[in-house]
Amino acid sequence: MAGPPENIDPSALWLQLSEMPRPRRVVDYPRTDPVTGKPIGRVVLQPLSGMEAKSAAIEAGRRTTQAMKTPRKEDAAYDYDTVYSNESTYQILFRAVTREEAPGVGFFPSPDHIAAMPQEEIGALLRMYLTVKRELGPDVQTMTADEMDAWLEVLARGGSAYPLARLDLEAIQDLVTHSARRLFPSLTVTTSSGSPPESSTPTG
């Protein structure tokens, strides 16, 4: 359901959110045991907090600046952006990947241990993290027509645009288009079958 929260005072909603446990997900580590053919274990992925993201960015910048000041001959082909992108990945995964048996305890001893891993494994971990971050995040990405009507009612009754903070750009575009069709139905472009085009994909 992608509709707005119902019957919750903003202050009560904040208290409720602050008391909720940090979102996280247990996943199979992306490396296979050559003997059993199964994943070697499981880890926990959790989206970074604001402070963790800041720390990761600062440390990635510091390490990148240091690397560019004293470049090795084999690193001559790398520019700042490439090095920073790699360092940023190591810093994010160092903070985001934790142990299943000890929640909150980092899985990797240091970012350098991540840098020493195969690129394919690092890439797989990053894709898994981004997927979990998107799935557990608060952004509303797709809505049905009924859900968009519910959002419009919230905006009309509250006289404030703050609820839109939960919508990603695509959802806001869908909501604006949906509003325009409601206001000017006679101007709506029809499909070949003569019915207005769908503005979003139902979430089910």
N, C-alpha and C positions, 0 to 999 in steps of 0.2 A: 504494500500500500504506500503510495507516494503522496498522499494528501497531507495537509497541515496538521500539526498536533491539535487535539480537541480538548476543550474544558480544562486547560492548564494555565494558571497564572504565570506570567514570565518569571517572577521571582521564585515561585515554587518549581518551575521547570529548571531553572539554573541549579537550585539545591538538589533536585533529583539527578541532574546530569553530573554534578560534582561528586555525588555519592556512588555513582555507578563504577564498577571495576573497569580498568583500562582495557580497551578492546584488543584482543590478540587471537591468533589462530595457530593451531598445531598442524604442521605439514611434514611430509616426508622430505628428508634431506636429498637434494638432487645428485646423489652418487649411488651407484649400484654395487652391491657386494658381488665380486666375480664368481664366488662359489655358490651362493644361494640364488643370485639373480634378483634379490630384493633390495630395497633401499637400506643403506647402512644404519639408519636411525631416523629419529624425528626431532625437529626443532620447533621453537615457537617464534612466530613473526608478529611484531607489534609496531604499528605506526609510531613514528617519532613524535615526542612532544615538541612544543615550540622551542624550549631551551635546548633539547637534544639536537634539533635541526640546526639551531644557531651554532652550537658547539661543533657539529660536524662540518659546517661551512667554513668556520674560522680555522679549524685544524687542517682542512683540505687546502685552504688558501695559504696557510703557513708552510705546509709541506711542499706545495707547488712552487712557491717563491724560493724556498731553499734549494729545491731541485734545479730550478732554472738558473740560479746563481752559480752553481757548481755542476754544470752538465757533464755527463760522461760522453765519450765519443759515440757510443752506440745509441745514445739518446738524442743525437743531433736532429733527427727528423721529426721530433715531437715539439709542438708548439705549446704555449701556456694553456690554451683551452683544452687540448687533448689530455695533458697531464692533470689539470684540475678536474676534468670529468672523471678520470680514473680514480684520483684520490678521493673525490666526493663519494663515489660508489663504495670504496673501502670503508670510509668513515660512517656512511649510512648503515651498511650491513653490520659493521662492528657493533653498532648501537641497537639495531633492530632485531638481530638474530639472537635469541636467548635459549637456555636449556629447557627441555621439557620437564626434567626431573627437579629443576631448581628455578622456578619462575622469577624472572627479573635478573638472573645471573647470565652474563654474556657467554655466548657459545664459543667465540673465538678469543684466544689469548690477547691478540693485538690486531690492528689493521694490517700490519706487515704480514701476518699469517694469511690474511685474505689475498693480499697482493701476490703471494707466492703460489696461489692455487691456479689451476688451468683457467684460461679465459672463459671457456664454455661453461664451466661450473659457476664462476662469478656471475656471468650473464644470466644463467638460469635462476640463481638466487635473487638477483635484482628483479627479474621479471615476476618471480613469485611474490616478492615484497610489494611491488607496485600493484599487483593484482589484489593482494590482501588489503593494502591501503585503500584502494578504490572501493572494494566490497564492504569494508568496515567503516568507511567514512560517512559523513552526514549528508553529502551532496545528493540531491534528487536529480536523476538523470533522464528518466522517461516517465510520462504520465498519460493516463487515459483522459478522454474528454470530461468525464465526471470529476476526476481529480483536479483538472485544471479549473473547472467551475468552482470547486471547493476553495482553491487558492484565491480565485478572484473575489469570492465572498469574504474571505478573511481580510483581504486588502481593503475591500470596501467598508467593512464594519470597523476595522481597526484604524483606518486612516494613516497607516504607516507602512513603509516598504521594508521594514526590517526582516519580515519572514522570508523575503527573497534571498537572503544570505544562504539559505539551505539549497538553493537551486543552482545548478551549474549553468554555463552559458547556453548550451543547447536547450536545456529545459526552459530558460527564460525566453529564448527565441520562440519556442513552441507556445509558451504562454501568451506572448505578445501577438503572435499570429492567430491564436485561438480567440483572443479578445477582439481582434479586428474582424474576424468572421462573424462573431456574435453581434458586433455593432453595425456591420454593413453586409448582411447576408446576401443582398441582391448583387453585390459586386464580387462575390466569391467566384473564382475561376473554377469551372467544373471539369471533371475528368471525362473521358470518352463515354462513360456510362451515364453521365449527366448528374453525378452526385459529387459533393465537395470532397477534395482529397483529404485523407486522414492526416492530422497534424502530429501524431505521435504513435509510437508502438505501445499497445497495452502491456502492462507489466504482468498481467495474469492474476 
